[in-house]
Amino acid sequence: MEDPIARAEALRLRAEAEADAALAAEAVAILREIPRAREAEIALPLIAALRAVGALADDLDALDSAVVLARDAVRRTAAPRAFAALGAALTVLGERAGDPDMLAEALGAYEAAGTGFETTGAAVDAGRMARNRGAVLTLLAGALDDRSLLIEAASLLRDARAAFLRLAAVAEAGLAAENLCHTLRLLGERNGDPALLAEAAAAGRAALAALADPAPPRARAMAETNLANALLALGGPHRTEALSLYRAALARLDGPGLAGQRASLRHNLWRAERAG
């Protein structure tokens, strides 16, 4: 018989891949039914499942519960994975609530997690924390209108991607490239710097190339959208490819939980078409 924690984790991963809040809620329900004797085993999976519910259903209460549980896990264990879980929950809640203080706390949590992973020799996990810090710095740069944070984020993401490539962690390097594409596009637009925009597009192409075949439709659509955004910012002859990527991404987003992403992508495509 399948262990309920493993079943809940599988449901949560599927929920995130398919943007299905109901599956994430099912994972939470399974974990809450597990006897308290296994409370230590349940903590991190429950935090992740609550974060998934909050992110997919825009449920601030679920996100707040995830943060409370993660802070408690950090106090009890000070383990790198507890700090990582806290960083992830704070990132989503801070972004949704528009709270720079939460994003700043997320940065600290990821830094503590990264230090812990480095100490134990978990190089890939340490790289993930650097990548996450870069993503949070990008969010914080937008919240505070601070260009210097984008520069710091880009540096972190370049280094994280290089570290993953040295470790032959292709999928992880691809995710770092996708984050880098987004950050460099924002920085390039802000600076009016075509060299940064070209680097953003190159990172976006690397992210797409690193995706597994076949990748989950939502993951491929997100990578295509990121690259399209960078190409559109470059302008000129790149606009045609950007439009093609937007349309390809839109065709992939046909799941019931993807309405918000479809609407955002349709808006991007409409603006791009009008700009021509």
N, C-alpha and C positions, 0 to 999 in steps of 0.2 A: 504494500500500500504506500502511495506517495506521501512523503512527509508534508504536513500542511505548510510549513515555512517555505519549503522548496516550491510548493504549488503557488503560494502567494507571490513569491518572487517572480515566477514565470508569468503570472498574470500581470504583475506590475510592469515587467519589461514589455509584454505584448501591448498593454495599455499605452505605454509611452510611444511605441512604434506606430500604433494605429490611432493615436490621439483619442482613446476611448475612456472617458471618465468612469463609465459604469464598471469596466474591468478593474480599474484602480480601486474603486469603492468596494468591489468584491474582495480584492486582496486585503484591504483594511479589515473587512468583516471577518475573514478567515483568521487573520492574526489576532484579532481581539477575542476570538473564541478559544485560543490556545491556553491551557492552564498556566497559572501564574508561576508555577515551578520552572517554567522555561522562559521567564521574563527576560533574563539576560540575553538569550538567543533571539528574542522577538524584537528587541529595542530598535536595532538598526533597520531591519526590514520594514518595521511599522513606520519609522520616520520617513523612509523612502516612499512607502505607499501613500502616506498622508500628503507628502510633498507632491506626488503625482496627481492625487485627487485635487489638491489646491491649484496646481498649474493647469490641469485640463478642464476643471469645472469653474475656474476663477473663484475658488472658495477660500476666502481669507481665514476663516475659522480653522479649516483643515491645515492651512499653512502655519497659522499661529500654534496649533497643537504640535506640528512637526518641530517647530523651533523650541517650544517648551521641552519636549522630550529629548531633543538633541542637546540642549544646554544641560539637562540632567545627566545625560550619558557622558558628556564631557566632564562634569563635576565628579562623577563616579569613577570613571576609568582613565581620563586624559589620554585615551588611545587615539592614534592618528585617524582611524576610520570614524570615530565619534566626531572629531573636529571636522572631517570632510563632510559628514552628514549635516553638521550644523552649518557649515558654509553653504551647502547646496540649498538647505531650507531657507536660510537668510537671504540668499541671492534672489530666489523666486519671490519671497514675501516682500523684500525691499524694492524689487522692480515693480511689483503689482501695487504696492502701497505708496510708491514714489518717495521712499524714505532713504536718504543718503546715509544716515547713521547705521541702518541695518546693512547696507552694502559695505560700509566701512568695517563693520563687525565681521561680515562674511570674508572680507580680505584677510583679517587677522586670523580667522578660523582656518582658512586655506593655508596660510603661511605656517601656522602651528602644525597642521597636518603634513605639509610638505617636509618640514624639519623632522618630524617623527618618521616619515617614510624613508628619508635619506639616512637617518640613523640606523634603520634596520636593513638598509641595502635594497629597498623596494624602489628601484629606479623608475620603472614605468608609472607607479603610483605617484611618486614625487613629481614626475613630469606632468601628470594629470592635474596636480594641484597648481603647478605653475601656469598651465593652460587656463584653469579656472580663474586664477587671479587675473590673468589678462582679460578674460571675458568680463569679470566684475569691474575692473578698472575702466573698461569701455563703457559699461553702464553708468558708472560713477561720473565719468567725463561728461556724459550727456546730462546727467542730473545736475551737475555743478557748473556746466559750461566751461570746462577746464581742458584746454588743448594739451597741456603738459601730461595729463593722465592718459590721453590717447597715445602720446609718444612712448610713455612708460609701458603701456599695454602692448604696443607693437613690438617693443624690444623683448618683453617677456614671451610673447607668442612666437617670435622668430627663434628664440633660444629653445623653447619647448619643442617646436617642430624639429629643429636640428638634433636635439637630444633623442627624440623618438626615432628619427632616421638612423642615428648611430646604433640604436638598440634594435633596428629592423622591426619596429612596431609600426607597420604600415598604416593600419586603420587609425591608430592614435595620432600619427603624423598628419593624416588626412583631416581629422577633426581640428587639430591645431591650425592647419592651413585654412580651414573654413572660417575659424574665428579670426585669423589674421586677415583674410580677405575682407571681412566686414569692418574690422578696425582700420585697416589701411584705406579702405574706401571712404570712411568718415573723415579720416585725417587728410586724405588727398583732396576731398571736396572742400574741406575747411581751409586748406592752404592754397587751393587752386594749383595743385602740383601734379602734372600728368605722369611724372615718374612714379609717384606713390600709387596713383591709380593703375598704372601698368603693372606694378608689383602686386597690387590687390587682385587684378585679373589673373595674373600668373598663379597666385596662391589659390584662387578659386578653381582654376583648371586642375591644379594638383589635388585639391580636395575631391573633385569629381572623379579623378583618375584613381584615387585611393579607395573609393567605395567598393564594397564587395559586389560580386555579380551573381545573383541579383541582390541588390540592396532593397531594404524596405522602401516602398514608394514615397513615404513622407520624408525619409532621410535624403533620397535623391532629389526630390522636389525642393527641399530647403537648400541643398548645395547648388542646384541649378539657379534658384532665385538669387542666391548670394552672388554668384558669378555674373548673372544678368545685371544686377544692380551696379557692379563694378564696371562692366562693359558699357552700360548706359552712361555712367559718369564719365567714362573716357570719351564717349561721343563719336562723331564722325562715322567711319565705316563700321564701327563696332555695334552700331545701333541695330542693324539687321539681325546679327547673331543674338543680341540681347532679347529682341522680340521673340525669336525662335525658342530661346531657353524659357522665357516666361510662359509661352504657350505649352511647351513640353511639360513644365512643372505643373501647370494648371490641370492638364489632362491626367496627371497622376493622383490628384487630390480628390478622390471620389468617395472617401469613407464618411460615415455619418458624423464623426467627431471632428471633421476638418473644415466645417463651414466657415469659421473665423479666418483660417489660413487661406481658404479659397477667396473669400471676400477681399482680403488684403492684397492677394496676388492679382485679382481682377482689377483692383484699383491701380496697382503698379503698371499693369499692362495697358490700361486705358490711358494713363498719363504718358506712358512711353509712346503710344500710338499717336496721341494728340501732339506730342512734342515734335513729331516728324512732319 
